[in-house]
Amino acid sequence: MRLWDPITRRQVGEPLTGYHTDTERHRGHRVGVDDRLWLASGSSDETVRLWGPITRRQVGAPLTGHTDTVASVGFGVDAAGRLLLASGSHDQTVRVWDPITGQPVGSPLTGHTSAVASVVFGVRADGRPLLASGSHDGTVRVWDPMTGRQVGSPLTGHTEEVVSVAFGVDADDRLWLASGSYDETVRLWDPLTGRQVGAPMTGHTDTVSSVGFGIDADGRLLLAGSADQIHIRAFTRAQRHE
C-alpha cells in the first residue's frame, strides 16, 4: 500500500509492505471516535489488517475468520458512535468487526450465493447504521449490522456481477444507495424500501467498477468509474444523465 499527499501529489514515506502474504484487494479509512486515523486492508491471504498510517505500523493481530479472498473493507459507526469495520469476501459472507478490540460483532452475514465484491456503511435518519453489500450473484443486499439481519429482500435488476456500492444523501438528507455492475450500468435504490429509483444509468461500455457520491455547485452528483478507461461519468439525481 502507498500513502499520498493529494495536494502535493507526492508519496508519503515508503510503501507499507511485508505483512499480507498475498495481494491486497481493498482498503478503507476513517477517523475513529478517539480521533485516530485508521487504515484497513483486505487480502487474498483471507485476513483483514489494521494500520496506523501515520505511525506506519500494523495495529494488533490480523482479523481472521474468512475462508477466501477479502475483496472489500469499509468503516462505519453505530448509533452510539462506536467504530465498526465490515469486510466482504469471496467466501460469500460479510463480517462486522470492532476494530478497537479486534473482535467480531455478531455472526457472519450470509445470504449471497457468490463472492461479495463491495461493502459500505450508511446511516439512517435516526442515526442507526445500515450496511450494504454487492455481489457477483448480481444482487445488492442491505443489512442491519447490529442485529445481523437483512433489511428487506435482495435488490435485484442488474444482469451481471455487482462490484461496487455506495451510500449518499440528497439535499433533503434522504438516504440513497448506488450500485455499479459488469452489466455497464449504474442503478440507484431506496435502501429502506428496496425499490429501484428511476431507470438504470447508462453510457459506459465496460464494467462500472466504482461508484460514489459527491457535491458540486449545483447540488448532489453520483459519480461512476469504469473499465472502459474513457472517463468518469457524473449523474444528477433529478435528471440521471451524464
C-alpha positions in Angstrom: 0.0 0.0 0.0 1.2 3.5 -0.7 0.1 6.7 1.1 -0.1 10.0 -0.8 -0.5 13.7 -0.1 -3.3 14.6 -2.6 -2.4 18.2 -2.6 1.3 17.9 -3.4 0.8 14.6 -5.3 3.8 13.2 -3.5 4.1 9.8 -1.9 4.3 9.9 2.0 7.1 7.7 3.1 7.9 4.3 1.8 5.2 1.7 0.8 3.7 -0.4 3.6 4.9 -3.9 2.8 5.8 -7.2 4.4 2.5 -8.0 6.2 -0.1 -9.5 3.9 1.0 -12.8 2.4 -0.9 -12.2 -0.8 -2.4 -9.4 -3.0 -4.2 -6.7 -1.1 -7.7 -6.2 -2.6 -9.3 -3.2 -0.9 -8.7 -0.6 1.7 -10.8 1.7 3.9 -10.0 4.5 6.2 -11.8 6.6 8.8 -11.0 8.9 11.7 -12.3 6.9 14.7 -14.1 8.0 17.8 -10.8 8.5 19.5 -9.6 10.8 16.7 -7.0 8.3 15.5 -6.8 7.7 11.7 -7.3 4.0 10.8 -6.4 2.2 7.6 -7.8 -1.3 6.9 -6.8 -3.7 4.2 -8.2 -6.9 2.9 -6.2 -9.6 1.0 -6.2 -12.8 -0.8 -4.5 -14.2 2.3 -8.1 -14.2 3.8 -7.2 -11.7 6.5 -8.1 -8.1 7.3 -5.4 -6.0 8.8 -5.4 -2.6 10.6 -2.8 0.0 10.3 -1.8 3.3 11.7 -1.0 5.3 8.6 0.8 7.9 10.5 3.0 5.5 12.6 3.2 3.2 9.5 2.7 0.2 11.9 0.2 -2.6 11.9 -2.2 -2.4 14.8 -2.9 -5.6 16.6 -3.2 -9.1 15.1 -4.8 -9.8 11.8 -8.6 -10.3 11.8 -9.3 -13.8 10.8 -12.3 -15.9 10.0 -12.9 -15.5 6.3 -12.1 -18.6 4.2 -11.4 -16.9 0.9 -10.1 -13.6 -0.5 -11.3 -10.5 1.3 -12.3 -8.2 -1.5 -13.6 -5.2 0.3 -13.5 -3.4 3.6 -15.3 -0.4 4.9 -15.6 1.7 8.1 -18.8 2.9 9.8 -20.1 3.8 13.3 -23.0 2.6 15.3 -25.7 4.8 16.8 -23.5 5.4 19.9 -20.5 6.4 17.8 -18.6 3.2 18.2 -16.3 2.5 15.3 -17.2 -0.5 13.1 -15.4 -2.3 10.3 -17.1 -4.5 7.7 -15.4 -6.9 5.3 -16.8 -8.7 2.3 -15.2 -11.9 0.9 -15.3 -14.4 -1.9 -16.4 -16.9 0.7 -19.9 -15.2 0.1 -20.1 -13.7 3.6 -19.9 -10.2 5.1 -18.4 -9.9 8.6 -18.6 -7.0 11.0 -15.8 -6.2 13.5 -14.9 -4.0 16.4 -11.6 -2.7 15.1 -10.5 -1.4 18.5 -10.8 -4.9 20.2 -10.3 -6.9 17.0 -13.4 -9.0 17.9 -16.3 -9.9 15.5 -19.6 -8.2 16.1 -22.2 -11.0 15.8 -22.1 -13.8 13.3 -21.2 -13.6 9.6 -23.9 -12.1 7.4 -25.0 -14.8 5.0 -27.3 -14.9 2.0 -25.2 -14.1 -1.0 -24.7 -17.0 -3.3 -21.4 -15.8 -4.9 -18.4 -13.6 -4.0 -19.1 -10.4 -2.1 -17.2 -7.7 -4.0 -18.1 -4.5 -2.2 -19.3 -3.4 1.3 -20.2 0.1 2.5 -21.9 1.6 5.6 -24.6 4.2 5.6 -26.6 6.0 8.3 -30.4 6.2 8.6 -32.1 9.5 9.6 -32.4 8.3 13.2 -28.6 7.6 13.4 -28.8 3.9 13.1 -26.3 2.3 10.7 -27.0 0.3 7.6 -24.6 -1.9 5.7 -24.9 -2.7 2.0 -23.1 -5.4 0.1 -22.8 -6.0 -3.7 -22.1 -9.5 -5.0 -21.1 -11.5 -8.1 -24.6 -13.1 -7.7 -25.9 -9.9 -9.3 -27.7 -8.6 -6.2 -27.3 -5.9 -3.6 -28.3 -6.7 0.0 -28.9 -4.3 2.8 -28.2 -5.3 6.4 -28.7 -4.1 10.0 -25.1 -4.6 11.1 -26.1 -4.6 14.8 -28.7 -7.4 14.6 -27.1 -9.2 11.6 -30.5 -9.3 9.9 -31.1 -8.5 6.2 -33.3 -5.4 5.6 -35.9 -6.4 3.1 -35.4 -8.6 0.1 -32.3 -8.6 -2.1 -32.2 -5.6 -4.6 -32.3 -7.1 -8.0 -32.2 -5.8 -11.5 -28.5 -6.0 -12.5 -27.9 -8.7 -15.1 -24.3 -9.4 -14.2 -22.0 -9.1 -11.2 -22.3 -6.1 -8.8 -18.8 -4.9 -8.0 -19.4 -1.5 -6.3 -21.9 0.0 -3.9 -22.1 3.5 -2.2 -24.4 5.4 0.1 -25.2 9.1 -0.3 -27.8 11.6 0.7 -29.8 14.2 -1.2 -30.5 17.8 -0.4 -33.3 16.7 1.9 -31.0 14.2 3.7 -32.8 11.3 2.2 -30.6 8.2 2.0 -29.8 6.6 -1.3 -27.8 3.6 -2.4 -26.0 3.3 -5.8 -24.5 0.2 -7.4 -22.2 -0.5 -10.3 -22.0 -3.7 -12.3 -20.4 -5.7 -15.0 -23.6 -5.0 -17.0 -22.2 -1.5 -17.6 -24.9 0.3 -15.7 -25.4 2.2 -12.5 -28.6 1.8 -10.5 -30.0 3.9 -7.8 -32.0 2.5 -4.9 -34.0 3.5 -1.9 -32.3 1.2 0.6 -35.2 1.3 3.1 -37.9 0.3 0.7 -35.7 -1.8 -1.6 -37.1 -0.1 -4.7 -35.1 1.0 -7.7 -35.2 4.7 -8.3 -35.7 5.5 -12.0 -34.2 3.7 -14.9 -30.6 2.3 -15.0 -28.0 5.0 -15.8 -26.1 4.0 -19.0 -23.3 5.3 -21.1 -20.3 3.2 -20.0 -19.2 0.5 -22.4 -17.5 -1.8 -19.8 -17.7 -2.8 -16.2 -18.7 0.0 -13.8 -16.1 -0.7 -11.2 -16.6 2.2 -8.8 -19.5 4.4 -7.7 -19.6 7.3 -5.2 -21.5 10.4 -4.3 -20.2 14.0 -4.4 -21.4 17.6 -4.3 -20.8 20.3 -6.8 -22.1 23.9 -7.0 -25.4 22.7 -8.4 -26.1 20.0 -5.8 -25.5 16.3 -5.4 -23.8 14.2 -8.0 -23.4 10.5 -8.5 -20.0 9.5 -10.0 -19.2 6.3 -11.8 -15.8 5.0 -12.9 -15.5 2.2 -15.5 -13.1 -0.2 -17.0 -13.9 1.4 -20.4 -11.0 3.7 -19.5 -12.6 6.7 -21.2 -13.8 8.9 -18.4 -15.7 9.2 -15.2 -19.4 10.0 -15.7 -21.4 12.2 -13.4 -25.1 12.0 -13.0 -27.6 14.3 -11.2 -30.2 12.5 -9.1 -33.0 14.6 -10.7 -32.0 14.2 -14.3 -29.9 11.0 -14.2 -27.9 11.8 -17.2 -24.3 12.2 -18.0 
